[in-house]
Amino acid sequence: MNYLKNPRKQTDFSLPVFGGFVQIDVLSGSPEHNLARVGELLESLAPPPGAVIVLPELWSAGFYYEGLADQAAVTGQMLAGLTELAGRYRICLAGSLPEKRVAAGRVSYCNTLYFTGPDGVLGAYRKQQLFAPMAEERYFEPGDSPLPVATPRGLLGGLVCFDLRFPDLSLGQAARGAGVLLVSAQWPAARLGHWRILLQARAIENQLFIIGCNRCGTTSDTVFAGHSMVIGPDGSILAEAGEGEEGGGAALDLSLLAGVRAAFQTAGLTPYRFPDQDKICPLEGLLEKVACYRQAGRRMVFTNGCFDILHEGHVTYLEAARREGDYLVVGLNSDASIRAIKGPDRPVNSETSRARLLAALGCVDHVVLFGEETPLGLITALLPDVLIKGADWPVEKIVGATEVLAAGGQVKTIELVGEFSTTGLIRKIRTLQ
């Protein structure tokens, strides 16, 4: 079921944020009771406007498999309740709920972390790693596209319980610009030490804040740990709950992230963690991502071209370009742009195909199309930290070089390897016909 509203745009991430948790003893199969308990603890906590508050995993009913379909049927009602609470306090609430999905007539369920604001659901993260000891794989399907969610408090990453043990899931979201990671969990008391260590490890390695909300109480033979926590980017525990029901939290000074990462950066340095299609985006969407990357201290490399028939020379060039910074944006000439430059017989491959092939390369982080004959407008809008062209271009003739240098960036050229060219390939193909 799709409950998503249009996501909010990125806001000023330098403002302080209150990050908190509402730790409850989840009563199995009783969503109305659990929602009421969330409301009571929120009232006691009295979070300030703009706060980000996390709830436990499957907070509405627990792992109530025999009633999963019924519980998923009231997820919309639970989200409406969270929306009302978010509006009352002007905050963002996040916690996982069962989500019903229907595709090609087939019904499935996901353990989904919903991010909810005063206007409804802002986004969602579906649990990737299902926990075999709880037989999750028999009832839930794993999620896909583990990407951060745009909220009024910036990009927020998400994990659900067992996901915490898999570093790539948080690493990928940090690389995409998340400065705060929300963890919704039902973690047992027998592994409380792991809960604390893993929260701290994810915060330290990604240099971000973490709000981890765990449930408390007992279900069947399992005692849950409680001990919800707020962790700083250096691994320090800023707030920690006990073993019972309570709300708590701490102020998150997000402006500290830049300083922590400047001292020594470990966050966001991976080249390829995401579905390829997500790399292709319009300029407006790319600018929002770039704003987040810059707040995380990541340096943009930009290059451009037609890339009509992708060949080894292109790949070697793009790999070399990627090494010049933290992420590579490729400006791609549209079909109309290429026809204007090279004539009516080009391009051989459509802009959609060319963008898809470029996005499949691990060294390419984003692809953005432009319709003009030169990428000057694109470069002026993006102002990359490093502008790259082939060494056959004198720096003074590189489009956008003046603008990038004036903004404090660098312009570099890369030696072209071998005798590769799209024009040469087309000529060779024609001789074989």
Beta strands, then each sheet from edge to edge (+ up, - down):
strand 1: 17-23
strand 2: 52-54
strand 3: 92-103
strand 4: 106-117
strand 5: 120-126
strand 6: 149-151
strand 7: 154-160
strand 8: 180-185
strand 9: 209-214
strand 10: 216-219
strand 11: 222-225
strand 12: 229-231
strand 13: 237-240
strand 14: 246-252
strand 15: 300-305
strand 16: 327-333
strand 17: 366-370
strand 18: 386-390
strand 19: 410-414
sheet 1: 5+ 4- 3+ 2+ 1+ 14-
sheet 2: 6+ 7- 8- 9- 12+ 13-
sheet 3: 10+ 11-
sheet 4: 17+ 16+ 15+ 18+ 19+
end
